[in-house]
Amino acid sequence: MVGQFWNNAAMEPKRAHRFLVEFNLPGPAGGTTTQIYARKVTKPAYDIGQSEHKFLGQTYYYPGAITWNDVGITLINSATPDFDLLLQILLENAGYVNPDGVSTAPSGVTDASTVNKFDATNAIGRVLIKELNGDGAPIGEYELNNAWVKGIAYGDLDYGSEELLTVDVTLRYDWATYNNQPGRASG
């Protein structure tokens, strides 16, 4: 029999403050995990499009294609390791070349590159959002498939604030997979 968590001590709801976000930032020492720096994350969400058909004064609706929404992550900005530098390296690993890094020799343009999906998804690697129980054990996880960084917003500097500096990371991905048995292959 399924009970309710408010009258059964053995059942517990998921809690918003029990999570880890896992992806690697590149770096000189082989990379940095983001687990301990995450402050907030939006879970994956999707919208299903629709098409309509009108017939004899009535409108009928049919489900269409699924569009997965962006995921936003707020990270605490770190001086050691320097997140500003790591995020710049991530951008370069995604294929970006600063305009002053492009050679325009008389023989032609060299070292020109643009951000592309292959490099962008490889730069960030596997992205996991793990939900935890009260003991800190994973009870479910979302994997963002083919994720890449769509945007970075560095926090504001403010003499009147003592808050920790943050970085907002927006991720784009093709679809999300949920696994309620972390550690096992989903399928």
N, C-alpha and C positions, 0 to 999 in steps of 0.2 A: 504494500500500500504506500502510495506517495503521500508524504505529510508536508507540512509547512515548516519552514525554518524557524518561525517564531514560537512554535510549541514543541520542537524536537531539537534537543541539544546536539544530537549527532549530525544534524544538517546545518549547513552554513552557506549564506549567500556569498557570491563573489564580491570582493571589496576593491574600490577604485584605487586605493593606495598600495596594492600588492601587485607589482608588475616589474618587469625588466624589458628593456628594449635592447636588442642586440644587433649590431652591425659593426664592421670594422672601418676605421679611418686609416688611411695609409700614413706612413711615417718613416722617419729615418731608422727606427729600431724595429721595423717589420710590422708596425701597425698598433693601433690602440682600440680596445673595445669600448663601446659607448655605455655599457651596462650601468656603471655607477654614476654616470653623468645625467641620466634622463630625469627630468622633473615632471614632464607631462607628455602624453601621447593620445592622439585620437585613434580609436580602433577603426579598422577598415569598414567601409560602408559602400553600398551600391544603390543605383537607381535602375529600374527597368522601364525602358521606353514603351511607347504605346502607339498603335495605329488604330484609326477608327474607320468604321464603315457605316454609312447611313443607308437605311433601307425602309421605305414606307413610313417615314416620319419617326423612326426610332434610330438611335445611335448605338452601335455595338463596338466594344473595345477589345483589342487583342494585344497580348504582351509582345514586346519587341526585344531589342538588344539590351544587354546589361552593360552599364557603364560604372566602373569602380571609381569612387571619389578619392581625392588626394588624402594622404595621411600626414598630419602635422606632428612634429616632435619638438619639444622644448628641451634643450640641453643646457646644463650649467657650463658656461664658458670657462675653460681651464687655462692657466698660465703654463703649467707643467703637467702634461704636454700642452703645447701651445695650439689650441683648437683653431685659432685664426690661420695659422700656418698649415695645419692638417687639412682644413677645408679648402685652402688654396691648392694644395697638392692633389686633393680629391678632384677638384675642377680640372686641373691639368691632366690627371690620369683619365678623365672622361673625354679628353681630346682637345681641350681648349689651349690655344696658344695666344699669349698677350700680343697685341699688335707690334710692340717693339721687339718681339722675339722672332718675327717673320723677316727673313732675309730677302732683300730685293736687289740682288746682285745683277749685273748686266746680263748674266746668262739666264736670268729668270727668277721667279719667286720660288723660294725653298723654305722648308720648315713650316709650311702653312698647314693647319689642321683645324677641324671643327669638332664640336661635341657630337658624338654619335652614340647610338643605343648600345652597341656592343661594348665599347669602352666604358660608357657610363654605368652599365649594369655590372661590369667586372670591377669597376673602381670601388663600388660600395659593397659588393658581394651579397651574401645571404642576409636578409632582414627578417628578424623574428620579434614578435611582441608576445611576451610570455606572461600569463596570468598565474599568480602564486596563491597557495593556501597559507594559513596562519603559521605553518612551520617553514615557509619559504620554499616549498617544493612546487614545481610547475604542475598546474592542473589543466592547462590548455594553452595553446599557442597559435598565433596567426603567422603565416609566412607570406610575405609580399613577393610575388613572383615577378621577375624581370624588373625589379625596382631600380630607380635612378633618382638622383637629386634634381628636383625641379626648381627649387629656390632656397636661398639662404638669407635670413634676416638677422644681422648681428644686433645685439641689444643696444639700448641707448645709454650713453654716458650721462651722468647727472650728479653734480656736486651735492645736491640735496637728498641723495638716496644712499642707503647703506645696503641695498639689496645685492644679491649675487648677480653678476652679469650673465645673461643667457644668450643662446643662439637658437633661433627658430629654423628648423629644417623642414621643408616640404618635399615629400616623396611622391612620385608617380610610379605606378606599377600596372601590370596588365590584369592581374586578378589576385585574390587572396585565398589561401587555403587554411582552414581551421582544423587543428588536430587536438582532440581531447585526451590523447595519450602521448604526451611529449616523450621523445626518445624513441618512439616507434615510427616507422614510415607511415605516412598517411596514404589513404587510398580509398 
